[in-house]
């Protein structure tokens, strides 16, 4: 609970807007993975230049790690959704 100027508020976590607009899809995860591959290729081609400093590499790796984690979750959710649809068709 948050109390600002004598007024109380309850903070409630909500799902992102994207989660309502987009169902989990292995195609979306593949696009994310391809983006990470592109980032790694950029590092390999530009390492040691003014365009790819150590700070740049650290930032790219941190973002890539987050992207891959999200893609892994999306693949898991897409697989679970697919299994549910198959089971529903069988019932």
C-alpha positions in Angstrom: 0.0 0.0 0.0 1.2 3.5 -0.9 0.3 6.6 1.1 0.8 9.9 -0.6 -0.6 13.1 0.9 -3.0 11.2 3.1 -4.5 9.2 0.2 -4.0 5.5 0.0 -3.4 3.5 -3.2 -3.0 -0.1 -3.8 -0.4 -1.1 -6.4 -1.5 -4.0 -8.6 0.7 -5.7 -11.2 -0.9 -6.0 -14.6 -0.1 -7.9 -17.8 1.3 -5.8 -20.6 -0.9 -4.7 -23.4 1.1 -7.0 -25.8 0.0 -10.0 -23.8 -3.6 -9.3 -24.8 -2.9 -8.5 -28.4 -0.6 -11.3 -29.2 -0.8 -15.0 -28.5 2.4 -16.9 -27.8 4.0 -18.0 -31.1 7.1 -19.9 -32.0 7.4 -17.6 -35.1 7.7 -14.5 -32.8 10.3 -16.3 -30.7 12.3 -17.1 -33.9 12.2 -13.5 -35.0 13.6 -12.5 -31.5 16.3 -15.2 -31.8 17.3 -14.0 -35.3 17.6 -10.4 -33.9 20.1 -11.8 -31.2 22.0 -13.5 -34.0 22.2 -10.2 -35.9 23.6 -8.5 -32.7 26.2 -11.2 -32.3 27.2 -10.8 -36.0 27.5 -7.1 -35.5 29.9 -7.6 -32.6 32.0 -10.1 -34.5 32.3 -7.8 -37.5 32.9 -4.6 -35.6 34.8 -5.6 -32.4 37.7 -3.3 -31.7 36.4 -0.4 -33.8 35.0 2.8 -32.5 31.5 1.4 -33.3 31.8 -1.5 -30.9 33.4 -0.6 -27.6 33.4 -2.7 -24.5 30.4 -0.8 -23.1 28.5 -1.4 -26.4 29.3 -5.2 -26.2 28.1 -5.3 -22.6 24.9 -3.6 -23.5 24.3 -5.8 -26.5 24.9 -8.9 -24.4 22.6 -7.8 -21.6 19.8 -7.0 -24.0 20.4 -10.3 -25.9 20.2 -12.3 -22.7 16.8 -10.6 -21.9 15.6 -11.2 -25.4 16.6 -14.9 -25.4 14.9 -15.4 -22.0 11.7 -13.8 -23.3 11.9 -16.0 -26.4 12.4 -19.1 -24.3 9.2 -18.2 -22.3 7.3 -17.5 -25.4 8.3 -20.9 -27.0 7.2 -22.6 -23.8 3.9 -20.8 -23.8 3.3 -21.5 -27.5 4.0 -25.2 -27.0 1.6 -25.3 -24.0 -1.0 -23.5 -26.0 -0.6 -25.9 -28.9 -0.9 -28.9 -26.6 -4.1 -27.5 -25.1 -5.6 -27.0 -28.6 -4.7 -30.6 -29.6 -6.3 -32.0 -26.4 -9.4 -29.9 -26.9 -9.8 -31.2 -30.4 -9.5 -34.8 -29.1 -12.2 -34.3 -26.5 
